[in-house]
Amino acid sequence: MLTLHLGLAEAYFALEKADKAIEMLEKDIEQNDRDKLRDKLEEIRERLKPVTILGREYDVAATYELDLSQAEITDEILTEIIPEKKSLRI
Protein backbone atom coordinates (compact mmCIF):
# COMPACT_ATOMS: atom_id res chain seq x y z
CA MET A 1 0.00 0.00 0.00
CA LEU A 2 2.86 2.37 0.79
CA THR A 3 4.37 1.94 -2.69
CA LEU A 4 1.00 2.66 -4.28
CA HIS A 5 0.60 5.89 -2.31
CA LEU A 6 4.13 7.03 -3.13
CA GLY A 7 3.45 6.33 -6.80
CA LEU A 8 0.17 8.24 -6.67
CA ALA A 9 1.94 11.20 -5.09
CA GLU A 10 4.51 11.18 -7.89
CA ALA A 11 1.74 10.94 -10.50
CA TYR A 12 -0.16 13.89 -9.01
CA PHE A 13 3.06 15.91 -8.95
CA ALA A 14 3.85 15.03 -12.56
CA LEU A 15 0.35 16.18 -13.53
CA GLU A 16 1.12 19.53 -11.84
CA LYS A 17 -1.29 18.73 -9.02
CA ALA A 18 1.17 19.11 -6.17
CA ASP A 19 -1.62 20.27 -3.87
CA LYS A 20 -3.39 16.92 -4.34
CA ALA A 21 -0.12 15.02 -3.74
CA ILE A 22 0.51 16.99 -0.54
CA GLU A 23 -3.07 16.51 0.66
CA MET A 24 -2.94 12.75 0.09
CA LEU A 25 0.46 12.34 1.76
CA GLU A 26 -0.53 14.46 4.77
CA LYS A 27 -3.64 12.32 5.24
CA ASP A 28 -1.60 9.12 4.97
CA ILE A 29 0.99 10.41 7.43
CA GLU A 30 -1.72 11.21 9.96
CA GLN A 31 -3.26 7.76 9.55
CA ASN A 32 -0.08 5.69 9.27
CA ASP A 33 2.79 7.81 10.62
CA ARG A 34 5.11 6.47 7.92
CA ASP A 35 8.59 7.89 7.55
CA LYS A 36 8.72 7.26 3.79
CA LEU A 37 5.49 9.17 3.26
CA ARG A 38 6.81 12.04 5.35
CA ASP A 39 10.05 12.02 3.33
CA LYS A 40 8.14 12.06 0.01
CA LEU A 41 5.99 14.96 1.24
CA GLU A 42 9.12 16.93 2.16
CA GLU A 43 10.71 16.10 -1.20
CA ILE A 44 7.69 17.44 -3.10
CA ARG A 45 7.65 20.60 -1.00
CA GLU A 46 11.37 21.12 -1.68
CA ARG A 47 10.85 20.67 -5.42
CA LEU A 48 8.22 23.43 -5.36
CA LYS A 49 10.59 26.01 -3.91
CA PRO A 50 11.84 28.63 -6.34
CA VAL A 51 15.40 28.47 -7.64
CA THR A 52 17.76 31.37 -8.28
CA ILE A 53 19.61 31.45 -11.59
CA LEU A 54 21.97 34.34 -12.27
CA GLY A 55 20.36 36.42 -9.53
CA ARG A 56 16.78 35.89 -10.73
CA GLU A 57 14.26 33.72 -8.94
CA TYR A 58 12.22 31.20 -10.92
CA ASP A 59 9.21 29.08 -9.99
CA VAL A 60 10.30 25.54 -10.83
CA ALA A 61 6.76 24.29 -11.41
CA ALA A 62 5.91 27.11 -13.83
CA THR A 63 9.20 27.64 -15.68
CA TYR A 64 9.59 25.56 -18.82
CA GLU A 65 12.41 27.45 -20.51
CA LEU A 66 14.97 30.11 -19.74
CA ASP A 67 16.23 32.73 -22.15
CA LEU A 68 19.85 33.17 -21.20
CA SER A 69 20.91 34.88 -24.43
CA GLN A 70 21.58 38.19 -22.64
CA ALA A 71 23.19 36.58 -19.59
CA GLU A 72 26.79 36.60 -20.87
CA ILE A 73 27.40 33.02 -19.80
CA THR A 74 30.74 31.67 -20.92
CA ASP A 75 31.56 28.04 -21.65
CA GLU A 76 33.60 28.00 -18.41
CA ILE A 77 30.62 29.09 -16.29
CA LEU A 78 28.32 26.67 -18.04
CA THR A 79 30.76 23.81 -17.50
CA GLU A 80 30.84 24.59 -13.77
CA ILE A 81 27.04 24.49 -13.61
CA ILE A 82 26.50 21.56 -15.98
CA PRO A 83 29.72 19.54 -16.23
CA GLU A 84 28.39 17.24 -18.96
CA LYS A 85 27.63 20.24 -21.22
CA LYS A 86 30.45 20.69 -23.71
CA SER A 87 29.73 24.11 -25.21
CA LEU A 88 27.33 27.03 -25.24
CA ARG A 89 25.39 27.94 -28.34
CA ILE A 90 23.43 31.18 -28.43
N, C-alpha and C positions, 0 to 999 in steps of 0.2 A: 504494500500500500504506500509506503514511503517513497519508493521509486516512482510510482504513478504520480504522486503529488508533486514531486520535484520536476518531473517531465511536464506536467500541466503548467507549473509556474514558468518554466522555460518557454513553453508554447505561448502562453499569454504575453510574456515579455516580447517574444519575437513578433507577435501580432500588434505590438505597440499598445498593449493593454496592461502596462505595469501596475496600474491601480488594482486591477483584478488579481494579478499575481500576488501582490502584497496582501490584499484582503484575504485570499485563500490561505496563504502561508501563516498569517497572523492567527487566523481561526484554527488552523491545524496545530500551531504552537501552543495555543491556549488549551486545546483538547488533549494533546499528546506530549507536550513539553519535549520535543525532539531537537537535539542539537543540530542535526543536518538541516532541518527545516529552518531553524534560526539562522544558520550560516547562509543558506540560500537567500533568505529574506535580506540579510545584510549585504550580500553580494549584489542583489538587484538594486538595492538603494544606492550602493556605491557607484554602480554603472549609470545611474541617473544623474549623478552630480556633474556639474559643468566642468569642462577642461579649459585650460588656458594655453593658447598657442600664439606665440609671438606677442604676448601682452594683451591678447583679446580673448574674452571668455566665450565659449561655445556650449550650447546645450547639446549633449551627445545624442539624445533621442531625436532631436529635430534637425540636426545638421547632417546633410547627405554629401556635401562637397564643400571644399574650401578653395577660394581663389587666392592663391599665393603669388600671383604674377607681379605684384607690386611690393612684395615682402623682401626683396633682395637677399634671398637665401642662396648661399653658395653650395657647391657640391660637398665641401667639407662639413658645413653645418648639417646638411641633409644626411650625410653619412653618420654623423654622431647621433642623430635622431632615429634614423632607420638604417642600421648597418648593412642590411641586405640590398639596399638601393644603391645602384652603381653610378647613376648620373642624374642630373636635373635637366629637364626639358621644359622650357617655357614658350 
